[in-house]
Each structure stands twice: as structure tokens, then as C-alpha cells.
Amino acid sequence: MDRIERVTLSTVRLPLPAAISDAKVLTGRQRPMTEVMMLFAEIGTADGHTGTGFGYAKRAGGPAQFAHAVEIAPDLIGEDPNDIGRLWTKLVWAGASVGRSGAATQAIAALDVALWDLKARRAGLPLAKLLGAYRDSVRCYDTSGGFLHAPVAEVIDNATRNLALGVGGIKIKVGHPDPETDLARVREVRSRLGDDVPLMVDANQQWDRPTAQRMGRALEEFGLVWIEEPLDAYDAAGHAELARSLDTAIASGEMLTSVGEHAELIRHGAVDVIQPDAPRIGGITQFLRLAALAEQHHLTLAPHFAMEIHVHLAAAYPHEPWVEHFDWLHPLFDERPAIRDGRIHLSTRPGLGVTISERARAWTVDRAEIHQR
Ligand SMILES: [Mg+2]
């Protein structure tokens, strides 16, 4: 039986090309975002197998994730890397006093993803194939070009460029203080892209219930694929009321940091489209548990961010999913996703199929090596 011999943890500060604003910035709740803090976990075994995982933090939480991972990673040393479910539980109990969600779970996620990458690489299979894939490509839509700091002309340019690249849909942000600004932007984007392009909007939790109802009704005419995070992420009852009263699908879930929180959304019938984020909910082990529950409720899966991981998980979901295209993480890896015909095509490389780039190594701000004693 193989044994985990070492774990290397590193925090990498990824700069963004522009300061990013969504509705949370316009309501004054957050500052524009200029960087993403990555947590990389690299696991090595006595037999010479390796796996790489990652998680991330936006605005705050990067140092906390790193510190927690450094504290719990010694519990993996000497363990059989194949027993991922058992190891996930062991890591949760190692840090039980800080809870089963939030930064603690996100620290576990990087380690969990590394274990799954290792298992798939050992098998010589892409992760999607190890899990059992339903398809070898997944519909994708772009988010990175549709933020609120960009004037609508720039949003349309970005959308046109992404569609030409082969992306299959476009999401734009809404949530301006004046709803008319949102409606004018959606109208212009819809008329310039045409009715055939799948289009979504994302309010990033900044509407109250009456505003969301009013905006939801006003947006029906644009034939959107979904309205994302119209309300506070934890307002399951409010989302459920919207989902019942509107024709347009309601999407949410990216801010939640545990399967239990997602289960609450599902119990309320709050969403038509569920948007889990593996690095936020504790990794692939937890994502698979949630995906099974979501499938039982006939939900569409559209994982949030981290497409390098999610393309595999979406390929293994029974119903046709969507994956969110962001170009932000490209500098971190040597490989690029193959995008054409509206879809990301899975690579045949084993595991996640990504290698940490030299550029990412140069952005390392903190590093810890945990070895067999
Ligand atoms: Mg979103």
C-alpha cells in the first residue's frame, strides 16, 4: 500500500489585469478586486506518485486558508492516499473547533483536490474519466468580460471576442443603483449579440426581494438562460419565491461553503440552476455528494469559477451542465483549455491535466513543506 510522504503548500498572489467591480462594489460592501490569492497543495507518495490541488480566496481569507492547511496537513503523512473520503473526514476533525465551512473547509479543498488529481494520475485517466464521464466536452459561457467596471461597448467587444474564440454563452453583471442602467445594458447586449446567444445576468446578491421581483419581471423579455444571485446567498425562501413566480431560471450557490448550506437551498426549491464551487465547499469529495443530491432534484449544474477543476466534475454530471469561463487563472498553468463550438473539450492528460507554471511559482508569497518525521 502506498503512503503519503510529503505535502507542499504554497500561497500565490495572482494579479488581475484590471480592478474588478460587480454589484457588491457598487453598493459599497466590497472594494474593487485586484488580485486572487491561490492556495496550492502538492502531495507526494512513497511510490513516487504526485497530485496537485488548489483553492483560492478573493479579497480576504488567503492567509487563513494557508495557515489552516499548514496545521492540518501533517495528519495526511503516512496515510493511504486512496482513501480520500476517510481523509476528508480526518482533516475536518483535525480542525473541528473552527467549523465545517468557511476558510477551514476551503483549506481542506486544496488537499482534497490534490488527492483526486493523484488518484486519477495514478490510474492514467483524466479526472472526468476516473469519476465516470457523460460527455467529453461541456458547454461554457464567459463571465470575465461582463463586469460592471466595463462600459457596455467594452462588454460587447469582450463578448464578441469570446464568442469568436468558441465560448458558448455570455454572462453580464447587473446591480446598478438605477435599475434602468441594468436594463439598458442588457437590452444593448441582447440586440448586438442576437437572440440565439445564450445570455445570463448576475446581480451578486445585491437586490432586495421587491427589487428582484420587479427586475425579474422586466428581464423576462430578454429570454435569459438564468438570473444569478438575485438575492442574499442565504435567503433560500426569497429565492424560492422568485423561482416560483418567474419563467426565467434562478441560479445561486457560489457563496456557500458547505454541502449543508447547499442542501438548505435545495430543500426550499430555491434554485433551478445550482452553482457549487468545489474549492469553496471542501473539494471534489464534497462536490460529488452535492452533485448526487442536485441530480435527485433535477437541477441544472453550473459550477462557479475554477473551470480547470469544474470541467471534469461537470462532465461527470448526468444532465447537460454549464461551466463558467474565466481567463483569470490562465497565467497559473502551462496548459490552456481547448474551447470550440461553444464548449470546453476535455484533455486526455491524466488527472486535472494542469501543471503549475513558472510564473505562478514566482508569485509565491508563502510556502511550507510537511514531511514524514
Ligand atoms: Mg456569480
Residues whose N, C-alpha, C, O or C-beta is under 5 A from the ligand:
A	BS01	MG	D202
